[in-house]
Amino acid sequence: GAIVNRTVEGEGGLTNTRIMGLFSRRWVIPRTMDIQAGMQVGAINQRINWNELVFSDQLDPVLGNIQASQAAKPTDPSATAFDVSAGVITKFEFPFNEGQALNQAGLAVYHINQPSTSFTGAEARYPSRWVAHYGILLPFEGIQARKKLSIYPNVRFESQDNFTQLDLSAIAFEDPLFFGASLRNSKQYFNPDNTAQTIVTAGIRTRSKSLGEIMIGYSYDFSVTGMQQTNRGSHEISLMLFFKKDDPEGANRNPDFGCNKFYDKGLSPIF
């Protein structure tokens, strides 16, 4: 695959362009484990428009921006660097509660080579960013008769330079309803004073002869510390449509995997 991304910030003062190529490889241990690794390789370009920048020494407290800046203009307003990122994810099962628990674990590292995009030649490298996550889909007897209840707790840890973040979340699904919650914590984990965000979500899945499977969800994101006096939270409504292609013979399955049922399982119970 390929990614081309361009962002313009500060009324055109700073432009970021990323051109990346992606490739991945899957290894399958029949009926046991599914492993997939991928790599992203490409270039990062940053370009600065010096005429759009305003420095503090240009500002007069009464008259505004009227003075010339003493800041040194870079000889080259563009900086380009080579960038490499990679990750791996695995999926496996083990017996649980008279059923099978489906596990997913992954690790990704961004900016492995710590590219530099300095305009002045100074050291200005991207710190490597680490993301690790683990989730498990647990089967239970449903609250309603003849219904299955699935619970998907998961954890995600992220670190880049001095920034760290820990997300804890869980979602439960019993057809046709799903609901869940998550907490975002930083710096001192499991300390309520550092919990920045709490998100609750709920929704329903239904089926339509003309559209297929339909999911409608609602989530509310609110701060519990810090900005809770000024941030009233945000609401989000989502609509998802699922289209399935009939494949009675399993023509596009991997024959080496040995078990189509395991191969087709989604990690999130809402899918």
Steps between C-alpha positions, in 0.01 A plus 500: 500500500590868499425809709528860381419757768540878496411745777519879499526683833513858618334659196756338273801562723589130533428221253554130579501236226532122553537246219510143630501152353363209706533126477412210731543125530284242676617173653249239610549208736200277416229507769740667742619852422480775242794746480518804277787747471517821302735784415451860389783669311508842341591867524395793718526856370449819697490837327483836673366827356712758682285792388197355682677478837475761777761507778465659841764767431284632214212592730444836659269489806293789358540504124526127436717338232710787366866411561755289314602174668857414594432128445740345249330378183604146404692458174271214392129527589448128431623193692455138393578180690468124453258334747445135600226347716408136566263285702385147571169355618401148600167325557452175691241307701479301821209320675286715728162443665404207275596706200803665342657830606641692205814703576671778311837654588702750304799733502577790266802731486480827306803705385742214568790691345403829675510722188601867528316783321692800628506818287822625661706182517450468875400172666121472463419133478160330525500292820408136443140427596409162655147360510416166663151353536325186614135395489306182571150403386332300779182293443229475770143385534266780403273689736212418268403139431683343202719807463878518505682772693848606386727730698809656345738664753813654354799710600714736292827663604674777305833672559687771310786697656361634831138428408330183622137391487306198620150417372281242673169406341239228479199442278219247544275369226182298523311502175364750409645737766853607588639734762841587643727747676864607495746702711805692381780544753841665468826541695404321825290203399185412693518837678152661476658847502664424163198349327444739213198351324212263553295368208173309519336344196186307415317389190295245313551271204215411268456340159337625183423297189601789277801638692636199689620539858466846653657632820404824669716617789522791741799604712564776751851621577557711810789614721504395864797712610690806383270660240174371644397853600532630144449190287139383487585189304417392147232283341544269204246304297628233261337297225666187359389282210637148446491344155575130462579308185366146475787252494353155570811313388748719687683575176698793638597337829852390576497118456811464714327642806286192544200660671281756327299568814807618689630694201177698468464602863507873569659625818237754590171343604307771315640365172 
